[in-house]
Amino acid sequence: MPHTAPAHGNPLNKRVLVLNRGYEPVSICTVKKAVVLLVLAKAELVEARTEMLLHSVSAAYPVPSVIRLLSSIRVPYQHIELTRRNIMRRDGFQCQYCGATDVPLTIDHVLPRSRGGTDSWENLVCACIRCNNLKGDRTPEEAGMRLLRPPRRPHPILFLKQFVGKFEESWRPYLFMD
């Protein structure tokens, strides 16, 4: 049976994943803010924490973990800046040729700049120094190398997942991790 949160952990400060009307993650808020949205009928409860309840004078309510907004909100385009750090984050700090993660990484142009390659999400990947030197001024095909996955512009959800850090298991399906 669920219990009230212990005195040392205020359940109102816990994090809640906020979904838009189409079940896409848009932000994270506190339980306190989520409860306000639920009471004002601006959101519906999607997932609740089963291990604790919020108590009022006359009733007990589940502590939200995921809520969905009931009205459409305009989510502005989230531009992710093309930086060395963001390329590393997109590629999981892994060489995209050999898969190494425990070595110093560089940024490689898939199509070399000398051949018209641009600085773009679709042409830049993480590469260990060994693979970058082995590839040199050639395309992966010419060097007899294969990319682990094709480079592409990252989706903002990728960065939301990394920003969130440790997340609740109930958020998993909504962060496209299943």
C-alpha positions, 0 to 999 in steps of 0.5 A: 500500500502506498505511503506518505513521503518521508519528512526528509523528501518533500514529494512536491519537489520531485520531477514530473515529465510534461507531455504535449497533447500528442504525447511528446515530451516538452518539459519537466516540472515539479510535482507542485506545478503538475498538481496545479495543472491537474486541479485546473484541468489543464493536464491529465495524469498519465503515470503516477508514483505508486509508492506515495500519496499526497494527502489533503484534508479529505482525500489522498491523491497519487503523486504524478510522474508523467502528465499530458497537457490537454490543450495544444501548445506551440513548441518553438523549434529547438535549435541545437547548436553545432558544437564539438561538445554536441557532436560528441554528445550525439555520438555518445562519446564513441568513435563512429568508426571503431566504437572506442570510448576510452580514448581521446576523440576528435571530430572527423569530416566524413566528406573531407573539407578538401573535397567540398565537405561542410561543417554540418551535422550530416558530415561531422562525426566523433573519431578516435585519433587512430581512425581519423589518421587512418581515414585521412583525406579520404571518404570512409568508402575509399579508406575501407571503413564503415560508420557505425551509424550515419550522422544526422541532426540530433532530435531535441529529445536526445538532449532532454534525456541527457539533461535530465540525467537520472530519470524515472522508469515510468518516463522511459516510453515517453523518451523513446527509450523502448 
